[in-house]
Structures are given as C-alpha cells and as structure tokens.
Amino acid sequence: MMMRSRQMVAILLAGSALLSPTTAQERYQYQYWLELAAADQTYADRALEIGRTQAFLEFLGEGSVVFRDGPVDALEIYSSTDFRGNDLTWESHYIDVSRAGDLGLSAGPMTSINTDIEDGPDVFGHLVSVWRKQEGAWKLAADIFAFIPGFLSLEVEPNFQDTQPVIEETAYPVMAEMGDGGMQSLIDADNLFGRSINISGGERALLRYGMENIRVYLPGMGPAIGADVASSVYGAYLDDVLETTTPVNLNHIGGYLSESKEMGFTYGVMSTNPEEAQSGFNSNYLRLWRQTLTNEWRIAVEVLNRF
C-alpha cells in the first residue's frame, strides 16, 4: 500500500506537464489539484508510518475541527494525554480545490482498525477532509466521517476528470468578486438551506441548493453523485430519520471562504427537539460550497454524521 501510494503521487506530479489543461487558469487549477493530492497522500502515508494521532498533529491547522457530539477543537482533542483513538487507513477517491489554490477537500474510503477488542471487527466508512493553505502549506481544517456497514476497498485513486465538471459550474474569481457578499453571504446560504429543508423537504431543498455534480456522504451508504441521485437519497434519508412534519434546526457554527471567493465550507449541527420526533435527531454537517456562474452559492459536497 505504501509503495503504491507513493508511486501514484510521483506519477501524478511527473505527468502534470503532459496532462495539464490548455488555458492558464486550467493549468493553475490542475497544479493546485496535484499539490493537494500529494499532501493528502502524504497525510495518509504518515498515519501508517507513525500512527493516526501523531499524523493528525502534524497536519492539523490552526482552528481545525473534528466532529463528536458537535464540532470540537481538533488540536485540543489530539494533544490531550488522555486521547485514545483507533488507527485509521484511508485513500482518497475525490479531490477538489479552489481557484486560488488555498482551500480544498479530499474524500475517500477509510478503515478504522479496532484495537480495543481482540479480534474485534474493524469499522468502515468515508473520511471527508477540508484543507486550508496556512503559511504556504496544506493543513487540515476539518475531518468528518460517514460510517457504513460492511467492507470498503481502499484500492482507489482520485482523478482530476471527476472534478472538472464541478469546476465548469464554478464562477471565475473576477465573477465571484463582482457578486461578493463575503463570508456572510455563505452563512446566509447555509441558513437558507436549513429553512428550505423545513419548507420543501430534503429532496427539493438539495435540488434547489445543490450543484449538478454534487456529492453526498450519508451514514450507512456510499456516496451519491449527481443532483438527481443525491437529492433523492438525501430526501429519503431525512424522511427515514424524521417525522414528516418535524422541523429541523440548523445551527451554523463556522466555516471559511477561499481568497478567490468561489469556494467556501460551512459546518455545524442539524437537530430536532426530542419531544418533536420519535427518537430525536442530532447530526453534524459539513458542506463544501461553490459559487456558480450565476453568482449563487450551491452545495458541492454534503456530509452528515449523526450523534
């Protein structure tokens, strides 16, 4: 696995001159993608070499969060002498990066190795990470899991062609700046999406606020890709965990905006009041947003993690 991973990164970087898109902006975009792919692979390799906790501490950036019963300070959690966590192995199957090359996302299958119980079962799922450039280096801004039953193969590799359709939907920096409302516009979109779920339901809300090439990672299932499939799966999931008339409270907690102002991410908690639902509903959420050619914020990646 280690040799294959490093060979993959070397091939990606060495082949960039041959495979780079034609325009200057596309070449920059592809180079940024390659840089993040290399950082992400190094992160995964370091976890195998020195263990999850030490690798996380090497890559966690200032202000980074992980998700427990809500978002918590990642550096505080992993620096604690009391922290005990299962080792992880993972590989990314998807990578996206802002036009400024300062904000991005990686996602892919992971295995959580059970070290607490002898011969205990490993746990599988998808690891979704948000990355920020800090002092010229890629650092983790957020890590969130979507666990699934069964086995997931780690024999995957990211492909820039999977990211290109999303880039084609995305505004160029000059367009994003013309419609720029700053971070507040992104927070407003986040809150409006939560209200839209209550008014129209999860399926219609995601159709309204999701990109055509959206990706959705939910507990218990694989990634849903594309607006029609993702919105249908998202709506069915919320229908399953909520009563039809149960309102969802969205508590936006934080996020970041890229320097190019066409990519941002938000995170927080979606919940119901326990007395308003059969079992109550509490879920962490993480959303990667892209500003589209019509200067609208649309969701590129949606992740839910129940607690």
N, C-alpha and C positions, 0 to 999 in steps of 0.2 A: 504493500500500500504506500509506504513512504517513498520508495523509488519511483513508482508510477506517478505519484502526486508531483514530485519534483520534476520529473521528466515532462509532465503535462505543462507545468508553468514555464519551463525552459522553451518548449516548443511554441507555446503561445507567444512568448516575448520575441523569440527569434523569427517567428513568421510574420510579425506585425508589418514589416516593410512590404511584404508580398500581398498581404490580405487587407491592408488598410483601405478604407473607403476613399473616394476620389476627392471630395471637396475638403477645404481646410478645416471647416467645422467638424465634418465627419471624421477626419483623421485625428483631431484632438479628442473627439468623443471616444473613438476606438482605443486610443492610447490610455485615456483615463480608465476605460473599462479593463484594459490589460493590467494596469497598475493595481487596481482594486482586486482583480482576480489573483494576482500574485500575493498581495497582502493577506487575502483571505486564506489562500492555500498555506502560506507560512504559518498563520494562526492555527490552522488545523494540524499541521505537522508538529508545531511546538507543543500542542496538547498531548500528542503521542510521545514526544521526547521527554517532557518534564512534568506532565500531568496537567489536568484541567485548570486547577486553581492557579498555579504559577503562570500558565499561559494566559489566562484571563487577566491576571495582574499586569502582565507585560503589555497587553493590548487595550485594556480599559482606559478610556479617556476621561478627562475632567467632566463631571456632570453626568456620567453614564448611568443607565438604569437597567435593572433586571426586574422580573415580574414574579411576585409571590402573591400575597393577598393584596394586590395593588402594586404599583411601581415603587421600587426602593433603590437607594443609593448602592450601585454595584461595587464601587471601591470599598465602601464601608463593610458590605457583606463579605467580600472575598478577602479582605485584610484582617478580618476577625480571627483570633486564635481559636475560637470555638467552631469556626465553619468547617463542616464536613459535607462534601458533595461527591456524587458518583462521577467517575471519569466518563468522558464523552469521546466518541469518534464521529466524525461527520465529513461530508463532502458537499460542495455547493453544486446545484444544477441550474441556478439562475442568478444573474448579477445585473444590477442597474446602477447608473451613476449620473450625476447631474452634469449639465453642460459646462459648469465651471470646474468640474473635477474635484469638488470639495465635500460632496455628500453622496452617499450611495447605499446600496442594500445588497446583501447576499442571502440566499436561501437554498436549503437542500436537506436531504435525509440525514438523520443522526441516530446513533445508538447510545443509550445511557447504560453503562455497564454496572450491574448490581454487585456491589462489594460488601453489602451488609449481611446478606444471607448466602450461605454456602450453596452453590448450585441454584441460586435464585434466578428467576428469569430476568433477562435484560429488557429494557423499555425502548420502544422505537417511536419515532416521530419526525417532525421537521423543525429545524433550527433556522430562525429568521433573524438576521443581524443588520442593524443600521450602523453605518460608518460615517465618521466625520474626519476631515483633514484638520489636524492640530499641530502647529509648528512644523508643517511640511510632511507629516507622517500620518498614515491612516490609523485612526483609533476607533475603538468600538464606542458607539453612543447608546446602543440598546441591544439586548438579546431577549428573544421570546421563543417559547416552544409551543408547538401544536402536536400533542401526543396522539398516536393512533395504535390500535391493536394490531398484532401480527408483526411480520418481518419487513424491513425495508433494506434493499440493497444499497450499498454505498458506491457501486460501480457507475458513477455518473460524472459528467463534466459540464461546465457551463458553456454556452455557445452564444456569441455576440448576435447571431441571427435571430435568436429568441428575444433579444432586447430591442432590435431595430424597429419593429412595429410600434413599440411604445414611444421611442424617440420620434418617430414620424408623426405621432399625435401631439407632440410636445412643442410649446412655443419656443422660439429663439429668444435669447436673452434680451435683445432690444424690444421685442414684443412684450415680454414679461414685465420689463421695466415700465412700459407705457401703461400697463394695467395694474401696476404695483400698488397694493394696499398694505405691503409689509406683512409681518407675521400676523397682525390682527386679521387680515383677510383670510389667512389659513385657519386661524382659530374659529372665525365666523363660519367657514365652510364645514369644519368639524362639527360644530354645534348644530348647524342646519341639517347635516346628515342624520344626526341623532333625532331631531324633530321629525324628519321625513320618515324615519322608521315607524314612529308612532302614528303618523297620519296615513301613510300609504302602505306600510308593511315593508319587511326586509327586502323582498324581491324588487319591488318598484323603486324603493329608495336606492338600491345599488345600481339599478339600470339608469337612474337619473344622475347619480354622482360617480359612477364608475367609468373608467376608460373602456374603450372597445377591447383592449387587450389586458384587462385586469386579471390579477391572480388573487385567489382567496385561499387561505390556510385556516382550516377549522379543526377542532378536536374530533378525532375518530374517523377522519377521512383524508384522502390525498388532496393535493392542490386542484382547485377548479380554475380553469383558464378560459378567458373569453367572456364577454359581457353576458351572453345568453345563459351559458352553463353556470357561471359564477353566481349570477343573480338568482337563478333557480335554486341552486344548492344553498345559498345564503338564506333565502326566504324559507326554505324547508327546514333548515336548522333552527332558525329563530322560532318558527311555528312549533317545532317539536319541544323546545325548552320553555316556551312562554304560552300563556293562555292568549287567545285571540285578542282580547281587549286589554291586556296588561301593558301599561306604559313602561317604556324603558327610559331610565335616567342616564344621560351621558354626562360624565364628569371629566372634562378635558383637564389634564394635569400639566402637560408640557409638550415640547417639540422644538424643531429647528427649521430654518429656512436656508437654502443654498444662496451663495453670493450671486448666482445667475438668476435667482428669484423664480425659477420654473420648477424647482423640486423642493419639497418640504416633507417633514413627517410629524405626526402627532401621536400622542399616546394618552391613555387614561383608563377609566373604568366605566363599563356599562352595567347597570344593575336595575333590579326591581325592588320594591318594598316587599319583604317576606310575606306580609299578610295579603298582598295583591296577586300572588302566584302560588301555585300548589307547593312548590319547593323552594321558591326564591331563585333568583338568577344573579350571579356576580361573575363578571368576566373582564379580564384585562383586554385592552385592544391596542393595536399598533397599526397605523395607517401611513403608507407612503403615498404622497400626493404629487401629481404633475399638473402644471398649468398648461392648458391646451391652446391650440391655435386660435380659439375664440376667447382667450383670456378667462377661462373658467378653471377653477380648481376641480380636478377629478381624481378619484382614487385609483392608484396603480397597483397597490398591494394592500390587502386587508388581512389581518391576523387576529383571531380571538383565542384567548386562553382562560378557561373557566377556573374559578377557585371557590 
